[in-house]
Amino acid sequence: MLICLTASHRNADFDVLERLAAADATMLPTLLASSEGVDGAIVVSTCNRFEAYLDVSAEQADGAARNALDAALTKAGAPGEVEHVEALYDAHAAEHLFAVAAGLESVVVGEGEIAGQVRRALGNAQDAGTTTSDLERLFQRSIETQRGVKRRTGLGEQGRSIVRLALDLASDRIHDWSNARVLLVGTGRFAAASLAALRDRGVQQVEVWSPSGRGERFAQSHGIGNVDGRDAPLALAGADVVVTCTTSSEHVIDAAMIASGRRALAATHAYDGMPDGHPRLVAVGSRAFPVQSPFGTSSFPFSGDEPMRVEPAVCPVAVQVTGTSCPVEHGRSSQLVIDMGLPRNVAPDVSRVHGVELLDLETIRIHAPLEHLTATDDARALVQKAAKTYQRVGEEQRLGPAVAALRQHVTDALEAELTRVRRRGTEAEQLAAEQALRHFAGVLLHQPSVRARDLAAEGRHADYLDALEVLFGIDGVA
């Protein structure tokens, strides 16, 4: 039996999804497959959903589902959050996965990233050795269905993605993307998709910072600047737009980091703006410290609550970390931080920093546009048809061993009769008799094979198996 345990933006709170996403998706299939009653498991974990597809024995279905769910929630640090997880069975689970792979269940209907995520989920389970033939068939059919939906409806060809939706929302704040300075945080597939979406909008000034230290390679391969970890606060403060998309389970940006970067950038601005001969001093409270270098401010004993001012007053920018003036440029009043991470890459306290507007996944999904009705209706019709075909083939395959056993039974009887025939008559008569008997055996098996498909479609497997046992003594093939 197939079971899907699903928690998504449609039925779960964002904090629950965040905790589920924090669990190691590559390890979860092994954890779930080791649960009692579970034969195989594949986990699909994305920024807006967590789903476990389980292959279980029908007799242990309910217990196996509970065991797997408890294991997943405990691993994610969300025990007891059962009400946020929905269970789907067999045909409903298959149709759901087909719809998910086609992008019909995404925040942005038709987005393209989910198809790759479904493929990678299958690959992760294959690497972990937790798939079964039924799960493999399910996921392969879902991928084929997604391709068919895209080809026949155009859904997914318009570059829809949650990244692009986020940038659409950001366009209300950023009026000229060509002049925007962007800091990209992260170097994975999502970072590459984000960079492509930014360039499509005309962004020319992009730097990347990788908290894990992989930024240089990403920067070289994509033709952008790399930010060293020591300079990250400064780069953060100087960006008009920050897009985060790392897989880190911890916050990589918080209010203290922004404040530190602003102080460093303000000191740099003051340093560059002072005439020759003036002392380079940065005053914090009642204390003054020499500025040895624009990037040397990290050693200054700044506290997070002290307003900072620059002296002498030759710099026209009034610098106050918590004030109303921008420490970077005249007239600049806001900075946009787009957090695409799940778990969150950006600490909630960033939203309280003056001049910063935080746009996270929870906010983005609230503003998701209505789906394109015609293309979506056509896509759903294709998904439903594919799911019915998948279910029918699966039901037929369940009776496959029984049909094979019947064929073997008839073949054994045929061979016994042919042995008897070969002892009589001429060679020509033997050949004619053999041809007639083989033809008759084929005709005899045709109707039972057709009835097997019909009864399978009606869910009457037991009737077929009972008939074989009663009429031919064939049993043990369920």
N, C-alpha and C positions, 0 to 999 in steps of 0.2 A: 504494500500500500504506500502511496505517495502522500506526504504531508508537507505543507508549507507553513512555517511559523513566520509571520510578517509583522514588522513594526515600521511605519513610514510616516511621512509628513501628513498623511491622511488620517491616521488613527493614534498617533503617539505624540506626547509632549516633546518639545525640542531637547530638554535636558535629558530625557530618557534616551533619545537617539544619540545624543552626545556621549553618554556613558557606554552605550552599545558599540558606538564607533571606536571608542578607546580600546576595546578588546582587540587582540591580535587576530585579524581575519584569516591569516594564513595558518594559525594554530587551531582555530575553532572547529574546522571540519574533523580533525583528529579527536578533539575533545567530545564533539557531539556523536561521532561514530562509535566512540567507546562507551556511550550510554547504553544501558540495558535495553534490549529490544530494537536497537537501531543498527541496520545493516550497512547504511551508507549515508553520507551527508555532504552537501555543497552549500557554502555560505556566500551570499551576495551582500556586500557591505559597501554602501556609498554614502554621499554626504546627506542624503535624505531618506535612507531606508536601511533596514537590517533584516535580512531574510535567510532562513535556514530551510533548505529542501532536504527532506529525510526520506529514506527508503526503509520502511519498517514492515514487519509481519502483521497481517491483519488482526491476528489474535492478540497482539500486544500493542496495538496502535495507540490507544489512549495512554497507557502507562509509558510507552516509549516517548510520546510527545511531551508528557509532563517531565520526564527525566531529562530530555534534551533541553527543554525550555529552562528548567531550573539550573542546569549546567551553564547555559549561555548567560542567563541573568546574573548568576553568581560570579562568573568570570568577568562580567562587565561592571560589577559593583552595583548592580541594580536588583538585588533580590526582592521578590514580592511585587514587582511591577508587572504582574501577569495581565492586568487589565489593559495594558498598552499593546499587547501582542494578540494578533488574530490567527486562528488556525484554519487552513483550507485543506481540503482532501481531494485526492485523485483528480477528477476532471476539472474541478474548480481551481486546484493548485496549478494544473498545467495551463489552463487559460490565463491565469494570473501571470505566470512567468512569461508567456508569449506577449501579453500586453506590456509587461515591464520592459522586456527586451526591445519592443517596438517604440518605447518612449511614451506610451499612452498613460502610464501611471506616474510620470515625472512631474516635478513642479512646473517645468516648462515643457508642455506637451510636444513630443516629437524631437526632443533634444537627442544629440547623437552620442554623447559619452557613454550612456548606459549600455549600449550594445557591446562595447569593448569591455566594460566592467563585468558583464555577464560571461563573456568569453574568458576573461582572466579568472573569474570565480571557478569555472570548470577546470581551467589549467591548474589552479592552486590545489583543487581537490584531487586531480589526477596525480600531481606531484606528491601529495600526502597519502595517496593510496586509499582514499575514502569514497571513491565513486562506485557505483554498481552499473550493470548494463541498463537498467531502467532509468537511472539518473543521467547516464551518458546520453541515452536516446532522447530524454526530455530536453536537455540543454542543447543538444545538436539541432533538434527540431525548432527550438525557440530562436536560435541564431538564423536558421533558414527562413523562419517566418518573418523575422525582422528585415531581412534582405528583401523578401517579397513585398512587404508593406512599403518599404522605401522606394522600391522600383515601380510599384503600381500606383501609389498615391502621391508620391513626392514628399511625404511627411519625413522630415529629417534632412531634406536636401537644402533647406533654407538657412543652415548654419545655426539652428536653434540650440541654445545651451544655457545653463544657469549662469555661466560666466558672462555671456552676452546680455542676458537679462539684467544682471548686476550693472553692467556698463550702460545699458539703456537707462536704468534708474539714475545712474551717476551723471548722465548727460544733462540732467536738470541743473546740476551744480557746476559741471565743467563745460564751458561754452566753446572753448577752442582746444581740442585735444592735441593739436599739433604743437602747441606751446607748453603743454602740461609735462611736468617732471614726474616720472612714475618710478616707484620702487617696488619691484616684484620680489616677494619673499617665498622661496621654495623653488625646487628644480625638477619636480616630477612631471608626469603626463599632464596634470592639471595646470601646472605652471606654463608648459608649452602651449596649451590651449588658450590660456589667459593672454600670453604674449601675442599669439596670432590674432585674438580678438582686439587687443589694444592697437596693434598695427593696422588692422582693418579700419580703425577709427582715425588713423592718421598720427598716432603717437610716434614721436621720433626720439624722445629722451627717456630711455629706460635703463635702469640698473637692476641687478639681481643680487640679493643677499641670501645665502643659504646658511641657516643656523647649524646645519650638519657639516658644513665645510665643502660642499660640492658645487659651489657657485662658479668657480673659475672655469671648469669644464663646460658648464651650461652656457656661461657667457660667451666663451669662444665659439661654441657650436651655433649660437644664435646671433652672434654679432652685436652684443650689448656689453655694457660695462659691468664689472664685478665689484662688489663691495666687501672688503675684508671685515671680519667680525668686530674688530676694534673700532672700525669707522661706522658700524651699523647705526648707532644712535644719531650721529651727525647726518648720515644719508636719510634716515627716517625723518628728521626734522626738516630737511631741505626739500622733501618731496611734496608735490601737490596732491598726488594720489598714491596710496599704498595698497597693493593687492597681495593678500596673504593666502597661500594655498599649500601649506606643508602638511605632512602626515604626523607631525609631532603630537604626542599625547599631552603636552604641557603648553602653556601660553608662551609665545616667543616675543610678544610685544605687550608692554604694560604702560601705565601712566608714568611710572618712574623713568622708564627708558626714553619716553618722549620728552619729559622734562630735562633729562640729562642731555639729550641731543639738542634741545633748544638752547640750553645754556652754552653748549659748545659752539653752536652756530652763531649765537649772539656775540660771543667773545671773538669769534673769527671776524664777524662783521665789524665789530668795534676796532679790532686790531688793524684791519685793512683800511678803515676809514680815518685813522689818526694821522695827522701830518707828521713828517719827519721831525724828530727832536722832542716830541711829546712822550712822556712816559706811558708805556703800555701797561695799564693797570685795569684790572677788573675788580670792582668792589662788590662784596657780598655782605649785606648787613653793614656793620661798622668796620669790616676788615677789607684790606686791599691786597691783591695778589698780582705779581707780575705775570704778564702773558708771554711766555717764552716762545710759543708757537701756536698757530691757530688750532692745532689738533692736540695741544697739550693740556687741555682743560680737564681731562679725566682725572688728573691728580689733584684738582682743586677740592678743598673740603666743603663742597656745596651740600646743604641739606635740602630735602625735598620741600620744606615749607618756607624757605627763605626767599623773598623776592630778590631778584638780581638787578643791579643797575650797572651801567658802564660809565667810567670816568677816564679822562675829562670829557665834558659834554660836547665833544665835537661830532660824535655820531648822532645823526638826526633821528635815529630810531629809539623810541622809549622802550626799554626792555624790562618786562615783568613777566615772569613765567605764568603767573595766575591772573595777569591783568588783561586789558582790552587791546593792547597793541601787539602787532606781530613782530617777533624778534628777527625776522628774516628779511622781509621786504615791506616797503611802504604800501599801504592799501591792501595788503593781504590779510584776510580775516578768517579763512577757513582752510581746513585740510580734510580730505576724505580718505577714510580707511575702510577698505572692503575686505571683510573677513570671509573667505571661502572655505575655511577649514572646519572639519568636524572630526574630533572635538575642536572647539574654538581655538584659533591661533592667537586671538587678541583678548586680553583680559577685559572684563566688563568695566573696570575703572577708567579705561580709555575714553569711554563715552562721556565722562565727566570732566575731561581736560578741555580747557577753554580753546575754542577754535577748531576742535576736532569733531567731525561727524562720522559716526561708526555705522556701517551698513553690513549686517551679518546675514547668515542664511535664514534665520528666523524672520527677519524683516523682509528679505527678498521674496520668500515664498508667499508672504501676505500680499505682495504686489504682483504676483504671477498673473500674466494676461489670460483672458478667456481663450480656450482652444479654438483653432480654426475648424468650424463645425463640419464642413463638407469633407475635408480630407480626413478628419478624425473619425467621422462616422464610417467612411469607407475603410479606414484602417481597422476599426473595431470589427467590422463585418469580416474582413480577411482573417483577423485573429480568431474570431469565433469559429470560422470554417476550419482553420488549421487545427484548432483545439479539438474539434469534433473528429477530424481525420486522425489525429494523434490518438484519441481515445479509442476509436474504432480499431485501428491497427493494433493497439495495445491489447484490447479485448480479444482480438483474433489470435494474437500471439500467446495469450494465456491458454487457449485451447490447442495451440500448436503441438505440444507433446501428445495430447490425446489423439489428434488426427494422425500424427506420425505412428502412434501405437496401433491404430486401426489399419493403416497402410501396411505396417509390418505384419500384422495378423493375417491380412489378405494375401500378402506376398508369400508368407510361409505356407499357407494353404495352396497357393498357386504352384510353388516349387515342388511341393509334395505330389500334386497331380501331374506336373510335367515329368517328374521322375517315373511315374507309372506309365504315362503316355509313351515315353521314349523306349519302353520295352516292347512296344507293339507296332506293327505296321511297317511300311516302307519309310525311307528317309523323307520322301516328299510328304507322306501322310503325317509324319511326326512334326515336320516344319509347319504344315498347315494347322495342325491341332494346337501347336504352341502359339502361333500368331492369334488364333481365335481365342484361346484362353487368356492371353495377355490383354487383348482388346476388351474382353468381357470383364476382367478385373478392373481395368480403367473405368469402364462404364459403371461398374458396381460402386466404385469409390467416389465417383463424381458427386452424387447427391449428398452423401454424408459430409463431404467437404464443403459444399454450398450451405448445408444446414448448420455446419459449425460456425460459419461467418454470420449467418442470420441470428442464431441463438446467442452468439457472443455480443452482437450489437444490441440484443434485447436484455443482456445481462443474465442469460439463462445457462450459465456454464454448468451448473450442477445437473440440470436436466440432461445435457449431452453426456456428461460423465456417467450418470446413472444408467443411461441407455446402453452405453458401451459395456458396463459391468453386467447388466441384466442379459443382454443379447449375446455378447461375445466373451464374457468373463474377463474383460480387460479392466484392471483397476490399478490404483497406485500411480496414476499419471497426472494428478492435479498439480 
